[in-house]
Amino acid sequence: MLASVWSGGLSGLQGYPVHIEVDCSSGLPYWEIVGLPDAAVKESKERVRSAMRNSGFSYPSGRIIVNMAPADMRKEGPIYDLAIAVGVLKVSGQVEGGAWQQALFFGELSLNGDVRPINGILPMVIDAKERGAESVFLPAENAQEASYIEGMQVIPVKNLAQVAKILKGEEQPVCVDQIAFQTLKLSGGNADFRYIKGQSQAKRAMEIAVAGNHNILMIGAPGSGKTMLARAIPSIMPELSFEEALDITKIHSVAGELRGAPIVAHRPFRSPHHSASSAALIGGGSKAKPGEVSLAHGGVLFLDELPEFRRETLEALRQPLEDGFVSVARVNAKVEYPARFMLAASMNPCPCGYFGDPERKCRCTPYQISRYLARVSSPLLDRIDLHLEVSRPSYEELGKETEEESSLQIKQRVDAARDLQRERYRKEGIYTNSQLKGELLERYCHLQPAAEALLKSAFELMKLSARAYTRILMVARTIADLSGEVEISEAHLAEAIQYRTLDRKYWGG
Amino acid sequence: MPMTVKELYWYWLASTPGIGIASIFRVAQMGFSLEELFTQPRLIENNTLHFSEQIKHDLKSRANISLLLEEVDKIERAGICIRTAISPGYPQRLKDLWRPPAIIYTYGKLQNFPPKCIGIVGSRYTSRKGAAAARELASTLAEQGITIVSGMARGIDTQGHWGALEVGAQTIAVLGCGADIIYPKENAELYAQICENGMIVSEYAPGIKPNPRHFPLRNRIIAGLCQGVVLGEAGLRSGAIITINYACDTNRDIFVLNKGDGGGNQETIHKLNAMGATEVCDAHEILQYYGWEIKQNTVKQQKEKPSIPVGLDFFQTELYNLLLKGDFSMQQIIDLLGKSASEVSMALTMLELKGLIEKLPGNMFGIKG
């Protein structure tokens, strides 16, 4: 006797179909799973047997062989319990496949027969849809997530008995209601710049950074509000489209980071601790899970206390910053995860944190300070366009009753600037000013002679480093876009120069 | 000038770690000359000299003319000049100290100790005002032909030396380590400049590393080399107060810099006033105190900053006038002038490029100079 059931597996963010065949023949009781199962899949034997017994089914005696095709892909996790159980039910004649021959089954079984939620539903169901599948049985908790795939009949199930009833036609499957994406977007907002008092320069810098998709580094004493500012960044980023949201949700689904949410409706804000390993940040490990850079895809990756991160961890950031994706090599496959994020980092000006603070004395020696600053490697600094000094707000500033600009107002200006850039770079294959390089930089950041002279004198007077040159041009381009102007003027350059603190040599000397 | 044999004996004794001027006095009190001590090692064993076993061993192992000549030759070839307390090149003023150094090592272009020396000391952690005041004082004094003596430490010391070097004058730095060692490290450039235009002085043999207990002793040499010592910005417990105490004990004039603009530590100023220090607000008061001639039309005066900057637009002028009142942070400027962050950033860059203002650590801005 032979029965077959469909399920799916994951390779990175790409789903693939898994065909599960269950064969039962007479002989001594025996059970074997073949087709590269990992330990969690092998253990499904015990879960399936107990779940069947406790749901009122009989477990067939005899030799049971479960084969999972394709046999050369490693099957991971407890996601096949339900599919195997359905296969065993079919092979023992307790249910008929009937109308559901082509349906997919996902879910982990509990010993009492309940179906438990699993990770990575979205990419697997998307793949099944592309291959023509029409219905999928999955844990009730995962149903919302899959409901966003148009044209797929999603059947949420609570336990094995319910699955059997549906298969036998004794119960009509209920379909999930999709929660409108727009509704989700409105609920549970991000931080808002309206609630941050003072810090006008910092807010302006954030606006510029988001408008040109520039990476930003904040330097300031502890308690100056660096983290609060960073948290508000997603609130002024361009609106999340449904397609983008789906892409982001895929990553979060695979990483098991959805935490019950049906879809990621807000731009992610990730702030890994500085003790994070490079595998945690970039992705990888034995399961090749996506790392923080991928979880921040489409949003903000915030690295607090930048110099405290391990050097090799920071170095590993260079590839995703450059390419917008990470490739994680594992034993038998190479997985690619998207990682297009805006980097916001923060650091103290010196080891004690109070260098330049008007109220507290800094006790660090210039040597200690220069060593502290040198911990952030220059290749990484090369990829950060704006440096911003944030000072601690005084008590008076905090208590002021002024109306601060809301994120929505800032966002409108950001959107306008982004539209200008998209229009201008339509034929170039880039989207924002932060992507300008080489020849494109020359073409689009052309300077008038007066502006050229200003930049030249700035270089000589302020002893700016060579790397500052292109960064200033790019940021000036964004500032010009924010004011809706075609040419970069002296004023735009003058403002851009203020955001190159770390290139200035007054630090530590 | 080659060393005399007498100086060599003196060098032998004085350069041994653990032996200072007091030990040499004791030898003299015992009634035998250094030559006798050198040639008769059994005398070293004399218990009334209170030499430790280590010192006895060191002295005996180095009691060898050719070995000593080799040592001296090595030091002199490095350009370092050895001056024992009996050498003609030893500064007479140091002998006013209760315990003058038995030997000093000097390095640099300056060969003789100039007659007019003023020390400038103060805290290692300074405010911008305090640093600027010390530097200006040093520059003016140096222009009038007075040599600035200090310790090349961070803060006021560094400012004092640079102030003198700025106007092309000579300056003397007294170190708490060997004369060939740069401490603190970040003053490498300053050290090089002092070597070219002035003198490095140390009582420690070349190669000796800085040690916390060296610095208070180094301070007595600063006090000893000068007619007077000026205290710049310093806290009550600052190491600079040690120098002032030495100056007091050695009968040197003490000045305390008080420009009356809130810079400098008021408590310290009061304490020094109580000690009998003279409060000064600029270099000319010091010159007048000594009755030294004041030369006019010096370089520094020509460098006076332009009082009315030209070519500024309305807002830039407003901003410049605001900064004339003091240093302000970016946020304060934005709030006080009621302009947007981008307008203020622009104007600040423009003023900075005109050389009128400067950016300070902590996102502060102030008038340049």
Interface residues (C-beta under 8 A of the other chain):
Chain A: G198 Q199 S200 Q201 K203 R204 A205 G220 A221 P349 F355 G356 D357 P358 K361 R363 T365 P366 Y367 E389 V390 S391 P393 E397 L454 S457 A458 L461 M462 I479 A491 L493 A494 E495 I497 Q498 R504 Y506 W507 G508 G509
Chain B: Y125 R154 P184 K185 E186 S329 M330 Q331 I334 D335 S340 A341 S342 V344 S345 M346 A347 L348 T349 M350 E352 L353 G355 E358 K359 L360 P361 G362 N363 M364
